[in-house]
Amino acid sequence: VKILSGQRQQQRLDWAEMYRSRWIELRGDWATIVFLGRRVNDFYQVAHHDQLQKLREESQRLSDEIASSWAQASVRNVCGMLSDLCTRVLQGNIK
């Protein structure tokens, strides 16, 4: 029982590290979602200045319809990761 408990704890630590790594990889996608989801005068941003400038240029260059389509990959990536994480929590695999 002690060995199984230790293995389960190690598995939880491995999952936590995996999700931390995935979140770091999705940092740019999260910045895109925050950029598009905020109002023009809102302060909160997670992107660096250079990335914000590129996002501003893209959103000004394209119409609202097209702007949302270029952000679909970011939404899909972030929501997929959050969905996977929530499933692990609801299954009791991660606390």
TORDOBA-271085 format. One record per residue: residue in three letters; residue number from 1; x, y, z of N, C-alpha, C in turn. Coordinates in Angstrom, 2 decimals. Example, Ala and Ser with C-alpha at 12.3 -4.5 7.8 and 13.67 -1.06 7.14 Angstrom:
// TORDOBA-271085
(atom 'ALA',1,(13.19,-5.69,7.80),(12.30,-4.50,7.80),(13.20,-3.30,7.80));
(atom 'SER',2,(12.85,-2.25,7.08),(13.67,-1.06,7.14),(12.90,0.03,7.87));
This chain:
// TORDOBA-271085
(atom 'VAL',1,(0.84,-1.19,0.00),(0.00,0.00,0.00),(0.87,1.25,0.00));
(atom 'LYS',2,(1.95,1.21,0.78),(2.85,2.36,0.83),(3.52,2.61,-0.53));
(atom 'ILE',3,(3.89,1.54,-1.21),(4.51,1.69,-2.53),(3.52,2.27,-3.52));
(atom 'LEU',4,(2.28,1.78,-3.52),(1.25,2.30,-4.42),(0.95,3.77,-4.12));
(atom 'SER',5,(0.94,4.12,-2.85),(0.70,5.51,-2.47),(1.83,6.41,-2.98));
(atom 'GLY',6,(3.03,5.94,-2.86),(4.19,6.70,-3.35),(4.16,6.85,-4.87));
(atom 'GLN',7,(3.76,5.77,-5.56),(3.67,5.84,-7.01),(2.58,6.83,-7.44));
(atom 'ARG',8,(1.47,6.83,-6.73),(0.38,7.76,-7.06),(0.83,9.21,-6.85));
(atom 'GLN',9,(1.55,9.45,-5.77),(2.06,10.79,-5.51),(3.04,11.22,-6.60));
(atom 'GLN',10,(3.90,10.29,-7.03),(4.84,10.60,-8.10),(4.11,10.89,-9.41));
(atom 'GLN',11,(3.04,10.14,-9.68),(2.26,10.37,-10.88),(1.61,11.76,-10.85));
(atom 'ARG',12,(1.11,12.17,-9.69),(0.53,13.52,-9.54),(1.59,14.59,-9.79));
(atom 'LEU',13,(2.78,14.37,-9.27),(3.86,15.33,-9.50),(4.24,15.39,-10.98));
(atom 'ASP',14,(4.26,14.24,-11.65),(4.56,14.21,-13.08),(3.50,14.98,-13.87));
(atom 'TRP',15,(2.23,14.78,-13.53),(1.15,15.51,-14.21),(1.26,17.01,-13.97));
(atom 'ALA',16,(1.56,17.38,-12.74),(1.70,18.81,-12.43),(2.82,19.43,-13.26));
(atom 'GLU',17,(3.92,18.73,-13.40),(5.03,19.22,-14.22),(4.64,19.28,-15.70));
(atom 'MET',18,(3.91,18.28,-16.16),(3.48,18.27,-17.56),(2.56,19.46,-17.85));
(atom 'TYR',19,(1.60,19.72,-16.94),(0.68,20.84,-17.17),(1.40,22.19,-17.03));
(atom 'ARG',20,(2.37,22.26,-16.17),(3.16,23.49,-16.06),(3.91,23.74,-17.37));
(atom 'SER',21,(4.51,22.71,-17.92),(5.23,22.84,-19.20),(4.29,23.20,-20.33));
(atom 'ARG',22,(3.13,22.57,-20.37),(2.15,22.89,-21.42),(1.68,24.34,-21.31));
(atom 'TRP',23,(1.47,24.81,-20.08),(1.01,26.19,-19.89),(2.07,27.18,-20.38));
(atom 'ILE',24,(3.34,26.88,-20.13),(4.42,27.74,-20.61),(4.42,27.76,-22.15));
(atom 'GLU',25,(4.19,26.61,-22.78),(4.13,26.55,-24.24),(2.95,27.35,-24.79));
(atom 'LEU',26,(1.86,27.44,-24.03),(0.65,28.12,-24.49),(0.60,29.59,-24.08));
(atom 'ARG',27,(1.68,30.11,-23.56),(1.71,31.50,-23.09),(1.31,32.48,-24.20));
(atom 'GLY',28,(1.79,32.27,-25.41),(1.44,33.15,-26.52),(-0.04,33.05,-26.88));
(atom 'ASP',29,(-0.58,31.84,-26.84),(-2.00,31.65,-27.11),(-2.85,32.34,-26.05));
(atom 'TRP',30,(-2.46,32.22,-24.79),(-3.19,32.87,-23.70),(-3.14,34.39,-23.87));
(atom 'ALA',31,(-2.00,34.91,-24.27),(-1.88,36.36,-24.49),(-2.82,36.82,-25.60));
(atom 'THR',32,(-2.97,36.02,-26.65),(-3.89,36.36,-27.74),(-5.33,36.38,-27.25));
(atom 'ILE',33,(-5.71,35.40,-26.44),(-7.07,35.34,-25.92),(-7.35,36.53,-25.01));
(atom 'VAL',34,(-6.43,36.85,-24.13),(-6.61,38.00,-23.24),(-6.70,39.28,-24.05));
(atom 'PHE',35,(-5.86,39.42,-25.06),(-5.86,40.62,-25.90),(-7.23,40.80,-26.57));
(atom 'LEU',36,(-7.75,39.75,-27.15),(-9.03,39.86,-27.85),(-10.23,39.96,-26.90));
(atom 'GLY',37,(-10.09,39.43,-25.70),(-11.22,39.43,-24.76),(-11.34,40.68,-23.92));
(atom 'ARG',38,(-10.37,41.53,-23.94),(-10.43,42.72,-23.11),(-11.00,43.90,-23.89));
(atom 'ARG',39,(-11.46,44.90,-23.15),(-11.92,46.12,-23.80),(-10.71,46.97,-24.16));
(atom 'VAL',40,(-10.89,47.91,-25.05),(-9.79,48.72,-25.57),(-9.06,49.45,-24.44));
(atom 'ASN',41,(-9.79,49.96,-23.46),(-9.15,50.74,-22.40),(-8.74,49.92,-21.18));
(atom 'ASP',42,(-8.92,48.60,-21.23),(-8.49,47.76,-20.11),(-6.97,47.69,-20.05));
(atom 'PHE',43,(-6.45,47.63,-18.85),(-5.01,47.62,-18.64),(-4.42,46.22,-18.72));
(atom 'TYR',44,(-5.13,45.22,-18.17),(-4.57,43.88,-18.00),(-4.14,43.25,-19.33));
(atom 'GLN',45,(-2.90,42.88,-19.41),(-2.34,42.15,-20.55),(-1.30,41.18,-20.03));
(atom 'VAL',46,(-1.11,40.09,-20.74),(-0.07,39.13,-20.34),(1.04,39.05,-21.38));
(atom 'ALA',47,(0.84,39.67,-22.52),(1.85,39.64,-23.59),(2.90,40.72,-23.36));
(atom 'HIS',48,(4.08,40.47,-23.89),(5.13,41.48,-23.87),(4.79,42.56,-24.89));
(atom 'HIS',49,(5.46,43.67,-24.78),(5.16,44.83,-25.62),(5.24,44.50,-27.12));
(atom 'ASP',50,(6.27,43.78,-27.53),(6.43,43.44,-28.95),(5.26,42.60,-29.45));
(atom 'GLN',51,(4.87,41.61,-28.66),(3.75,40.76,-29.05),(2.44,41.55,-29.07));
(atom 'LEU',52,(2.27,42.47,-28.11),(1.08,43.32,-28.10),(1.00,44.17,-29.36));
(atom 'GLN',53,(2.13,44.69,-29.78),(2.15,45.50,-30.99),(1.74,44.68,-32.20));
(atom 'LYS',54,(2.22,43.45,-32.31),(1.84,42.58,-33.42),(0.35,42.26,-33.38));
(atom 'LEU',55,(-0.17,42.00,-32.18),(-1.61,41.71,-32.05),(-2.45,42.93,-32.43));
(atom 'ARG',56,(-2.00,44.11,-32.03),(-2.72,45.34,-32.40),(-2.73,45.52,-33.92));
(atom 'GLU',57,(-1.59,45.30,-34.53),(-1.49,45.44,-35.99),(-2.41,44.45,-36.70));
(atom 'GLU',58,(-2.41,43.20,-36.23),(-3.27,42.19,-36.84),(-4.75,42.54,-36.67));
(atom 'SER',59,(-5.13,42.97,-35.49),(-6.54,43.27,-35.25),(-6.99,44.52,-36.01));
(atom 'GLN',60,(-6.10,45.48,-36.23),(-6.45,46.67,-37.00),(-6.47,46.38,-38.49));
(atom 'ARG',61,(-5.61,45.49,-38.92),(-5.50,45.16,-40.34),(-6.70,44.33,-40.82));
(atom 'LEU',62,(-7.23,43.53,-39.95),(-8.30,42.61,-40.33),(-9.63,43.05,-39.73));
(atom 'SER',63,(-10.69,42.65,-40.35),(-12.02,42.95,-39.80),(-12.27,42.08,-38.58));
(atom 'ASP',64,(-13.33,42.37,-37.84),(-13.66,41.60,-36.64),(-13.92,40.13,-36.97));
(atom 'GLU',65,(-14.56,39.89,-38.10),(-14.84,38.52,-38.51),(-13.57,37.72,-38.68));
(atom 'ILE',66,(-12.64,38.29,-39.42),(-11.39,37.60,-39.71),(-10.51,37.56,-38.46));
(atom 'ALA',67,(-10.57,38.61,-37.66),(-9.75,38.65,-36.45),(-10.08,37.49,-35.53));
(atom 'SER',68,(-11.35,37.16,-35.42),(-11.70,36.04,-34.55),(-11.24,34.72,-35.15));
(atom 'SER',69,(-11.17,34.61,-36.48),(-10.73,33.36,-37.09),(-9.23,33.14,-36.89));
(atom 'TRP',70,(-8.42,34.20,-36.90),(-7.00,33.99,-36.68),(-6.69,33.68,-35.23));
(atom 'ALA',71,(-7.66,33.87,-34.36),(-7.47,33.54,-32.94),(-8.03,32.16,-32.59));
(atom 'GLN',72,(-8.68,31.51,-33.53),(-9.30,30.21,-33.23),(-8.30,29.17,-32.75));
(atom 'ALA',73,(-7.14,29.14,-33.33),(-6.13,28.16,-32.90),(-5.73,28.40,-31.45));
(atom 'SER',74,(-5.59,29.66,-31.06),(-5.23,29.98,-29.68),(-6.32,29.53,-28.72));
(atom 'VAL',75,(-7.56,29.80,-29.08),(-8.69,29.39,-28.23),(-8.75,27.88,-28.13));
(atom 'ARG',76,(-8.58,27.21,-29.24),(-8.63,25.74,-29.24),(-7.51,25.16,-28.38));
(atom 'ASN',77,(-6.31,25.70,-28.48),(-5.18,25.18,-27.71),(-5.38,25.38,-26.21));
(atom 'VAL',78,(-5.75,26.59,-25.81),(-5.91,26.89,-24.39),(-7.09,26.13,-23.81));
(atom 'CYS',79,(-8.23,26.14,-24.49),(-9.41,25.45,-23.98),(-9.19,23.94,-23.91));
(atom 'GLY',80,(-8.47,23.40,-24.87),(-8.16,21.97,-24.83),(-7.32,21.60,-23.62));
(atom 'MET',81,(-6.31,22.41,-23.33),(-5.46,22.14,-22.18),(-6.25,22.29,-20.87));
(atom 'LEU',82,(-7.06,23.36,-20.77),(-7.85,23.56,-19.56),(-8.89,22.45,-19.38));
(atom 'SER',83,(-9.46,21.99,-20.48),(-10.42,20.89,-20.42),(-9.75,19.62,-19.90));
(atom 'ASP',84,(-8.58,19.32,-20.40),(-7.83,18.15,-19.96),(-7.49,18.25,-18.47));
(atom 'LEU',85,(-7.05,19.42,-18.06),(-6.71,19.64,-16.66),(-7.94,19.49,-15.76));
(atom 'CYS',86,(-9.06,20.05,-16.17),(-10.29,19.94,-15.37),(-10.76,18.49,-15.26));
(atom 'THR',87,(-10.60,17.74,-16.33),(-10.96,16.32,-16.29),(-10.12,15.58,-15.26));
(atom 'ARG',88,(-8.83,15.88,-15.23),(-7.94,15.24,-14.24),(-8.36,15.60,-12.81));
(atom 'VAL',89,(-8.74,16.85,-12.60),(-9.17,17.28,-11.26),(-10.46,16.58,-10.88));
(atom 'LEU',90,(-11.44,16.55,-11.80),(-12.73,15.91,-11.49),(-12.60,14.42,-11.29));
(atom 'GLN',91,(-11.65,13.78,-11.94),(-11.41,12.36,-11.74),(-10.67,12.07,-10.44));
(atom 'GLY',92,(-10.18,13.13,-9.81),(-9.44,12.96,-8.56),(-7.97,12.65,-8.76));
(atom 'ASN',93,(-7.49,12.77,-9.99),(-6.08,12.49,-10.27),(-5.17,13.60,-9.78));
(atom 'ILE',94,(-5.68,14.83,-9.78),(-4.92,15.99,-9.34),(-5.79,16.75,-8.35));
(atom 'LYS',95,(-5.15,17.24,-7.31),(-5.90,18.02,-6.31),(-5.75,19.49,-6.60));
